Amino acid sequence: MKEYTSGNREVQQLSKRRYFLAKTDPETYDFEQLERDGQTVWDGVTNAQALRAIREMKAGDRVFIYHSMGKAAIVGLADIVGDGRPDPANPKLAVADFRFHARIDPPITLQEIKSDGSFADWALVRQSRLSTMTVPDEFVKWARLLRPHAGI
């Protein structure tokens, strides 16, 4: 992987905050709806690998929100305000509480991510159907440099 650094200490050393990515179909629940709602319970995930990621989420972590339909792109950020936990409706599943944080404008497209070449091993690129995943630290550094005003 390429090393993405700058003179900014924040970019060079990520905080202990973990980053995740959650995909949504904008026709089902788009980022604008999260912005209007302010907060939501992220649920409906059934894939075992994606559920593992949700169970790892802790309050204070951050999540990239990715629109998977249309122009596939990371469109915004949410803060995780409620730890991943069993879904009350089905304890075999997991949920977490997300609160709107910021838009990413312009969105970071899947095409940009793929064209960089550094993230070919990331589940976003390798497993297109996986809905929720952890985000590599190197991607967070790269995204901060790519969209410095996005609040990443």
C-alpha positions in Angstrom: 0.0 0.0 0.0 1.1 3.6 -0.6 1.8 5.6 2.5 -0.4 8.7 2.6 1.2 11.4 4.8 1.4 15.1 5.2 2.9 17.4 7.8 -0.4 17.2 9.7 0.1 15.0 12.8 -3.6 14.1 12.7 -3.1 12.6 9.2 0.1 10.8 10.2 -1.4 9.1 13.3 -5.0 8.0 13.3 -6.7 8.3 16.6 -8.0 5.1 18.3 -11.3 5.7 16.6 -12.1 2.9 14.3 -13.7 3.4 10.9 -16.3 1.2 9.2 -18.2 1.4 5.9 -22.0 0.7 5.6 -23.6 0.4 2.2 -27.2 1.4 1.6 -29.4 1.4 -1.5 -30.5 5.1 -1.7 -34.0 3.9 -2.7 -34.3 2.1 0.6 -32.6 4.5 3.0 -30.4 7.3 1.5 -27.9 9.5 3.3 -30.2 12.5 2.9 -32.8 10.6 5.0 -30.1 10.0 7.8 -29.4 13.8 7.6 -33.1 14.6 8.1 -33.6 12.0 10.8 -30.4 12.9 12.6 -30.0 9.4 14.0 -31.0 5.9 13.1 -30.6 2.3 14.1 -28.6 0.5 11.4 -30.3 -2.9 11.0 -31.4 -5.4 8.4 -27.9 -6.9 7.9 -27.8 -10.7 7.6 -24.4 -11.6 6.2 -22.2 -13.2 8.9 -19.1 -11.1 7.9 -21.1 -7.9 7.9 -22.7 -8.8 11.2 -19.2 -9.3 12.7 -18.3 -5.7 11.7 -21.5 -4.3 13.3 -20.8 -6.2 16.5 -17.3 -4.6 16.6 -18.7 -1.0 16.4 -18.3 1.1 19.5 -19.7 4.5 20.4 -17.1 7.1 19.2 -16.2 5.1 16.0 -17.1 6.6 12.7 -18.8 5.1 9.6 -18.5 6.0 5.9 -22.0 5.8 4.3 -21.8 4.4 0.8 -24.6 4.5 -1.8 -24.4 1.3 -3.7 -26.8 2.1 -6.5 -26.5 4.7 -9.3 -23.0 6.3 -9.0 -21.5 4.0 -6.4 -19.8 6.4 -3.9 -19.1 7.2 -0.3 -21.5 10.1 0.3 -21.1 10.9 3.9 -20.1 10.1 7.5 -22.0 9.1 10.6 -20.8 8.7 14.2 -21.5 5.5 15.9 -23.4 6.5 19.1 -24.6 3.1 20.2 -22.4 0.0 20.3 -23.1 -2.9 18.1 -25.5 -5.2 19.9 -28.0 -8.0 19.3 -31.0 -7.0 17.3 -34.0 -7.0 19.7 -36.2 -8.4 16.9 -33.7 -11.2 16.2 -30.8 -11.8 18.6 -28.9 -13.7 15.8 -28.6 -10.4 14.0 -26.9 -7.1 15.1 -27.7 -3.4 15.1 -25.8 -0.2 15.9 -26.9 3.4 16.3 -25.6 5.9 13.8 -25.9 9.7 14.0 -25.3 12.0 11.0 -21.9 13.6 11.0 -21.1 15.2 7.6 -21.6 15.1 3.9 -18.6 14.2 1.7 -18.8 16.6 -1.2 -18.0 15.6 -3.8 -18.6 12.0 -2.9 -15.6 9.6 -3.1 -16.5 7.3 -6.0 -15.8 3.7 -6.2 -14.0 4.5 -9.5 -11.6 6.9 -7.6 -10.9 4.2 -5.0 -10.2 1.5 -7.6 -8.1 3.8 -9.7 -5.7 4.6 -6.9 -4.7 0.9 -6.9 -3.9 0.8 -3.2 -7.1 -0.8 -2.0 -7.5 -3.8 -4.2 -7.5 -6.1 -1.1 -10.2 -4.1 0.7 -13.6 -5.9 0.9 -15.2 -2.8 -0.7 -13.3 -3.7 -3.9 -13.1 -7.5 -3.6 -16.6 -8.3 -2.2 -19.0 -6.1 -3.9 -22.0 -7.6 -2.1 -20.7 -7.2 1.4 -22.8 -4.4 3.1 -20.9 -3.5 6.2 -17.1 -3.8 6.8 -14.1 -2.3 8.6 -12.1 0.3 6.8 -8.3 0.1 6.5 -6.3 2.9 8.2 -4.6 3.6 5.0 -7.9 4.4 3.3 -8.8 6.8 6.1 -5.5 8.6 5.6 -6.0 8.7 1.8 -9.6 10.0 2.2 -8.5 12.7 4.6 -6.0 14.0 2.0 -8.5 13.6 -0.9 -11.3 15.5 0.9 -9.6 17.5 3.6 -12.7 19.5 4.5 -15.0 16.5 4.9 -14.5 16.0 8.6 -13.1 12.5 8.2 
